[in-house]
Amino acid sequence: MIICFDVLTGIAGDMLVASLVDAGVDFEYIKSNIDLLGLDVKLELKEKFVNGIKAKNFIVNTHEKKRHFGNYHRHYHRTFKDIKELILKSSLNQNVKEMSIKIFEKIAQAEANIHSITVDNVGFHEVGADDSIVDIVSFSLCIDYLKPEAIYFSPLLDGRGFTKSMHGVIPVPAPAVLEIARLNNIPIGTTDINSELITPTGIGITAAVSQGFLQMPQVQIEKIGYGSGTKDLQIPNLVRAIIGEKKLTSKKGYVAIFANIDDMTGEKMALACEKIMQSGASDVYFTPIYMKKGRPAYKIGVIASYEKLENIVESIFRCTSTIGVRFVHLDKIEMNREVEIVNQNSELRLKISSYRDIKRLKVEFEDLKKLIK
């Protein structure tokens, strides 16, 4: 199962969470786990129609927002070290802790560069608030709940103009957004919208979990979730979570498929070749190779038609210990082939191969074997 996030009209932590809840993540599961952080918050999930599209709105109500500005500011000012300790001391499971800290670390590194301080001493303002902490941990809970094999995002587009922050008025895209993009090789552009569309929390999450920024690949869609933002824009302020099984592109022609394997015996490799051949391969072979540190290993190679690619890949994963395969398109020129039966009684077949004025004749060896007593 993979998740494709369509974020062409903006990305923020609450929007990502809302889209995944709309796609099937149990909201009560999120609420019960957020309680483990010990924060004074109350979570709500509301429906919101955006340009006629029914979406979910993930809301974090915090007690601190009702306080006067002085306490509001002081409570919001947490360092990366403070947030890390808060998460580590909780009873959240290890996967959720690690992902949440990884997201905060992406943001902290960018802030450290901008303000010329160490990562642990980065003082979060908006991102250090209870609602932002909840957004990031809730997203990590959603991913742990769904356990996708891969997560992809559409290309990121921010708005233009200016926005307010605890440091005053800053340009859009915000400095933290641009720095996170730079540090993590995230392609980013802008669109003709006079508003901030990408928040540091949103791109921080993206930097931590994305395995690619591309238009939606071939997916057999199972669920779609819509998460709304808080702004009313001239474009629909939505994130779409598209969940399903990735399908290999259907093409004609042939492919060569390869995998390097260093923890299987020759006997097991031979059996794997038989099984892969049965799954529809035109040819299967393996050769001895040496990998890094001089380790002896095998390279398995498979020739197959594109139509058989999914079956072949599944068979390789099922029959070998590899965790990844490579494949390339092949252009193939073949001789014309036909078979003639030259002896009806013994079904002795003659294979005839030809190309232009070239002609080859060969008796089928398997038929000859039957004649040998």
C-alpha positions, 0 to 999 in steps of 0.5 A: 500500500502506498500513499500519494499526497496531492498538495498542489493547493497547500500543505500543513500538518493539520491538513495532512492529518485530516486527510488521513483520518478522512481516508480511514485512520481511527480518530479515537486512536489518535486521541487516546495516543495524544493523551500520552503526551500530557498536554492540555489539549482537546481534539476535534474533527469537523466536516467542512465543504470546500468548493463543494467537496466534503473534507475533514478539518482537524482542530486542536483546542489548547487551553493556552490560547485563552491566556494573555499574550505574555504567558502565551508567548512564554509557553510557546517558546520551547527548544528542540531539546524540550520537545524531544524530551517531551516525546521521549518521556511519553508512552508512545510507541517507538516508531511514533517517537522516532518519526515525530523527532525526525520531523522536528529535527528537519525543522530545527536544522533549518531554524538553526541555520537561519538563526546561526545557533545549535540545533538543540538550542533552537527555540520554536515559537509557532512550531513549538506550540501545543497544536503544532506538536499535536499535528506532528505526533498525530501525523506520525500516529497516522503513518504508524496506523497505516504502515504504507510501503511508500509515501509520495507527494505532488510537487510543492507550490507556495504562494507569494507576498508576506506573512506574520510570525513571532519575529515580525513580517516575513516573506513568503515562502517563509525562510524556514520553508526555503531552508528545509527545501534546500537541506533536503533537496525538495523541489519547490515553486510558487503560484500566483496566490497572495498567501502562505500555502506551505507551513514549516510543519507541512514541509518538515513532515514532507522532508522526513517521510517523502520518497518522491515528488511527482505526479501521481503514479499508476495506483489502484485506488482504495481510499481517498481522504480530503483534509481542509486548511483554515484559510478561504482562498480563491483555490480549494485549500485542500490536501488529498490523501490517495491510498492504494496499491502501486501498479507498474506501468503497462507497456509493450516490449521487454524488460531485463530485471536484476537483483544482487543476492549475498545470502542464498546458496546455489541450490536455493538460487536454482530453485528460485530460477525454476519458480521465476521461470514458471511465473512467465519469464522468457529466460532466467539466469544467475551468475557469481559476483563479488560485492562490497568488502569482497563478499561473494554473491549472485546476480540474478537476471530475468528477461520477460515481457512488460505484461509479465513484469508484476508477476516476475517481481512478485515471484522474485520477492517470494522466492529469493531474499532480495528486498529490491529489484532493478529493471530496464527496458529492452529492445529485442530482435528475434529470429522467426521461429516455427516448429515442425513434427518430423516423427509422429510416433515419437513426437520428435519436433524440429525447431526452425529459426530464420532471419533474412537468408539465415536459417537454422534447424535444431531437433528439440533436445527434450524430445531426444532425451525421451528416445534415449533408453 
